């Protein structure tokens, strides 16, 4: 991916924050998302938001959102617009607790949640094939991308049965280095409070459902993601603590095991995914393509005149996915340059 930030959008922080808040997300009309609620194998539920193509058998794009994201996130809306332009079915599975309603089970979600990815992909693929569809591709953004790439690596050759190609966008593939980076410098004052503002109330709601599930006072006292993960995320999902979680849940050590077409896009100036944490060719299999432009921020990649738009990244990533499966790409992307 060739990307050059507009002159009016300097630096990784601005390239991260402005696109998420102000940049244009769509070129077409807004289509209605239809929500499905699925009962999980452990008697919990997941909410899946879907956008329909002209036919049920048209190709499908699945998007796994990032930390505290949803189908309303700027990148999800931009991908929905791209999918509509390509006449693709589009689905956003919400990780537990991220659809606007707290899930029922003690567990929530985490950066290495490959079991959840596997179950969702299997059902989406089955439903798509039952409708006559053949091609299905998947994108994971930030946290969702790490989980997706970890799933693809652990599934190996079996991943082909559930999807045809995958992509991660600005994902913290080395969770330890990214986790430490988000708690340092300006990141500690910009992004850490933003995440904790939504994560702590959700944790309190989980404690109300399951009193005594974790140390509530320690969670409330957490000042960064390391402390929050140590008392909440890690123990709820079978990890000994933050370091065990960030080490075992990282996708980077497994990227050599991916056997289907995979793309990993990371900007080198991402504020909390350090360039030194990114994989190089020696870390990945021949199936993995690395795009590492110098600019873009964290899931930013805004283009055009002020206030800019964020369709350029879905155009590039989505087109790569379609070409990886042998499908043609409609040329509307040219208009978004």
N, C-alpha and C positions, 0 to 999 in steps of 0.2 A: 504494500500500500504506500503510495506516494502522498504525503500530506505536508502542507505548509500552512501554519496558522495565519490568519489575516493579521495585518500590521497593527490593527486596533485591539488585538487580543494577545498581549504579551505574557509569557511565563506560564508554568504549569498550574499554579493555583487559579489564575484567571481563566485559563483554558478548561479547568475542571468546573468551576463554580458558575460562570456565566452561561454556558450551554445548558446546564441543568435547570437554570431558573428562567432564562429569557429567550433563548434561541428558538427559532421556528422548528417545529417537529414534523409537520405534515405539508404535503402539496395537494393531496386529494381530499375528498370530503371525509368526515369522521364516520366510520361504520360502527354499528352497534356490536358490542362484545356480549356474547351469550355465556352465562356462567353455568358450569356443571359442578355438582358436588359429588365427589367419589368417596365411598367408604373404604378406608385402608385396611390391610390385613390385620392390624392391631385394633380394629374397631374405632379408629379415629376418622378424620375426614380431611380431604384436600379440595380446594376450590380451583377449578381450571377455567380460565376465561378464553373463549374461542371467537375468532372472526372467520366467517365463512367466505369461501371463494365462490365462483359461479357454479362449480360442481363439487360434490363431495370427493370425487376421485382426482381432483387437482392436487399437485404436490403440497406437502405440509411443512411449515416452518414452526419449530418449537423453541420457545425462548425461556430460559431459566434466569430469573432476575438476581440482582445482587443483594447485599446486606440491607435489610429493611426496605427492599424494593417491592414493586408490584406491577400490575399491568398498566398502572397510571404513571410509571416512571418515564422520564423523557426519552430514554433509549427504547423502551418498550413501545411507546407511541410512534417513534420513528420507524422501528421495524414493522409495526402494524401497517404503516403507510406504505412501506416498501413491499410488503407481502401483498397488499391490495393492488398495487401497481403491477405486480407480477402475476396476479390472479392465483395466489396461493392461499390455502387454508393456513390459519395462524392460531397457535395455542400458547398461553402463558400459564403454566402450572405454578401456583403460589406455594412456596414453602410454608410449613405449618405456622399459623399465627400471623401471616402476612397479607391475608385477603380482606382484612377488616373485621374478622371475627376470630376470637381466640380458639385454638383447637382444644380438644378434650384431654388428650393423653399427657402424661408428665413430660414427655420429650417435646422439643421445639424443632430447631434445625441448626445445622452447622456447616462449616466450609468444606467438609469432606463427605457430605451426606450421599455417598454413591448408592446406598441401598434404596433410598427414596427415588433417586434418579432412575435406577434400574426398573423399579416397579412402574413408575410413570411412563417411561419409554416403552416398556413392554405393552402396556395397555393402550397407549396412543397408537403404536404401530399396529396392534391387533385391530383396533377400531377403524383405523385408516384403511387397512387392507380389506376389512369387511365391507367398506364402502366402495371398493374398487380401486383405491389409491395404491400407488407403488412407491413413489419417492418421498422420503421424509428426511429432513435435515434438522440439526439442533444447534442453537447458540446458547452459550452461558456467559453472563456478564458479571465481572468481578467475582464475588463469592460463588455465584452459580457456575461460572466458568471453571473455577478450580474443581468443584464437585463433578462437573461434567467430564473434564479431562481425566480426573481420577477414575471415574466410572469407565470411560473408554479404555483406559490402560488396563484396569483390572478385568474387564470383559474380554480383552484381546480380540481374537478372531470372532468371538460370539457377538461382539458389538454390531457387526454387519447385519445381524438378524433383526436389530431394533432401530437402526438408523443408517443412513448412507454416507453421512459426513457430519463433522462437528466443528465448532469454532469457539474459542474462548476470547473474551474481550477485556483487556485491562485486568486480568485475573492475578491475584496474589499466589502464584504457583509455588512460591517459597513462603509459607505462612509465617515462619519465624522472623524472617527479615522484614516482611511487610508489617507484621504485627508490632514489631519494635519501632518501625519507622513512623507508624501512625500515632505513636505515643510520645513522639519527640518534636522539639522545635515548634514551628507554627502549627503543624498538624495537630498537636495536643490541644491547641486553642480553637482550631477551626473545625476539624472533622470529628475528633473524639467526642466533644459535647453534642454534636449533631446526632451521632449514632446513639449515644447514651440517653438522649432525650426521649427516644422511642423505645429503646431496648429495656430500660429500667421499668417503665409502666407495664410493659408486657410481662416482665419477670414477676412483678407484683401480682398481676392477674393470674399468672401461673401458680404462684404461691397460694393465692386465695382459693384456687381450685384444689390444690394439693398441699395443705398446710404442713410445714416442716420439711418440704421437699429440699430446701437448701437454706443456707444461713442468710436470712433476709437482711439483717443489719449490715453484714459484710457486703452484700450486693449493693445496698443503698450507699455505702461508703466508697464504692469503687470509683476511682478517678480516671481510669483508662480501660482500654479493652483487655489488657492483660489481666487486671484485677477482676473485671467482670467475667471473663471467660474462666478464670480460675475458680470462681464460686458458683457460676451458673452453667455456662455452655459446656465446659469440660465434664464435670461430674454427671450432668443429666444425660450425656451421650456416651458414657463408658470410658472416658479418659481420666487419667490420674490427676491431671492438672493442666494448666495452660501450655506448658512446654511439651508435655506428652501429646496434647491435642494438636498444637501447631506443627509438631514434627510428624506425627503419624497421618495427619489429614492432608498434608501437602501433596500436590500432584507432581511437582517437578521431578522427584526421584523415580517416578514411574513412567515418564513420557517415552522412554525407549520401548515400552511394551504396547504402544498404540499401533493398531493394525488397520485402521480405516482412515480415509482422508481427514486430516485435522489441521486446523489453522489456529495459531496463537498470536493474537495481536496485542502488543503492549507499547505504549509510548515511553520513550526514554526519559521524559520529564514528568512522568506520573508522580505526584507528590508523595503517595504512600505505597507505591510498588517500586522500590528502588531499582535502578538499572542494573546494579550489581547482583540482584536476585534473579534476573531473568535467565532462561535457558539459552544455550547456544547450540550449534548443530551437533556437538558431541553429546548433548544431553537428551536428544530426541531420536526417534526412529525415522526411517526414510519416509514414513507416511505423514510426518508432521512438517508443516510449513510455518516459518517464523517471520512475522512482520513486526519490525521494531523501529518505527519512524522516530525522529528526534523530538517531535512535538505532538501535542494532542491532549496532554493532561490525563486525568482519570475519567474515562468514558465521555470525553468531550468531543474533540475533532470537529469543532464548528467551522463552517465555511461561509464565504460570501460577504457581502456588505453588511454593516451594522443593521440590525442586531444579530445577523447570521442565522444559520440553520444547521441542523444536525442530521440531515439526510445523507451526507457524504459517506459516513462510516457504514450505515446499513447498505447503501449502494455497493460499496466495495466488498464488504464481508459477505453479504447475501449473494452477490454475483459470483464470488469465489466458490461458495457452497454449491450453487447451481452448476457451475462449470465442472466442479469436482465430481458431480454425478452424471455429467454428460448432457445436461439440459441447457437449452438456449436461454439467454437473458434478454428481456425486453429492453429497448433502448431508451426508456424514459430517464434512466440514470444520468444520461448526458446533460439533461436540462438542469441538473442539480449542482453542476460544477461551480 
